[in-house]
């Protein structure tokens, strides 16, 4: 069972993705991308982890979608 992310983290991550910023599955790379935009280290790390988890889930769900069509 994982830790629950706050609404602030989820909403902010969604807004950044809508802006067109490309994130990766790597926590370290996402952290570098967010370096200038986040006000605190803790929020930046939480958001980088959340975004990397979303990208991994996105990649794992792709083959299922392609097989259904």
C-alpha positions as CSV (number, residue, x, y, z in Angstrom):
1,X,0.0,0.0,0.0
2,X,1.5,3.3,-1.0
3,X,1.4,6.8,0.5
4,X,-1.5,9.0,-0.4
5,X,-0.6,12.2,-2.3
6,X,-2.4,15.5,-1.5
7,X,-4.8,17.2,-3.8
8,X,-2.2,20.0,-4.3
9,X,0.4,17.5,-5.7
10,X,-2.1,15.8,-8.0
11,X,-3.6,19.1,-9.3
12,X,-0.2,20.8,-9.8
13,X,1.1,17.8,-11.6
14,X,-1.9,17.7,-13.9
15,X,-1.5,21.4,-14.7
16,X,2.2,20.9,-15.6
17,X,1.3,18.0,-17.9
18,X,-1.4,20.1,-19.6
19,X,1.1,22.9,-20.2
20,X,3.0,20.4,-22.4
21,X,6.0,19.7,-20.1
22,X,7.4,16.2,-21.0
23,X,8.2,14.1,-17.9
24,X,9.9,10.7,-17.8
25,X,9.8,7.6,-15.7
26,X,13.0,8.7,-13.9
27,X,12.6,10.4,-10.5
28,X,15.9,12.2,-10.9
29,X,15.2,13.6,-14.3
30,X,11.7,14.8,-13.2
31,X,13.3,16.4,-10.2
32,X,15.7,18.3,-12.5
33,X,12.8,19.5,-14.7
34,X,10.9,20.8,-11.7
35,X,13.9,22.4,-10.1
36,X,13.0,26.0,-11.0
37,X,9.2,25.8,-10.6
38,X,8.6,24.3,-7.2
39,X,8.7,26.5,-4.0
40,X,10.1,23.8,-1.7
41,X,12.2,20.7,-1.8
42,X,9.6,18.5,-0.2
43,X,6.9,19.4,-2.7
44,X,9.3,19.0,-5.6
45,X,10.3,15.5,-4.5
46,X,6.7,14.4,-4.0
47,X,5.6,15.8,-7.4
48,X,8.6,14.2,-9.2
49,X,7.8,10.8,-7.6
50,X,4.1,11.1,-8.4
51,X,4.8,12.1,-12.1
52,X,7.3,9.2,-12.5
53,X,4.7,6.8,-11.1
54,X,2.1,8.1,-13.5
55,X,4.4,7.7,-16.5
56,X,5.2,4.1,-15.5
57,X,1.5,3.3,-15.2
58,X,0.9,5.0,-18.6
59,X,3.5,2.9,-20.2
60,X,2.2,-0.3,-18.7
61,X,-1.4,0.4,-19.8
62,X,-0.4,1.1,-23.5
63,X,-0.1,-2.6,-24.6
64,X,-3.6,-3.4,-23.1
65,X,-5.2,-0.5,-25.1
66,X,-3.5,-1.6,-28.3
67,X,-4.5,-5.3,-27.9
68,X,-8.2,-4.3,-27.4
69,X,-8.4,-2.5,-30.8
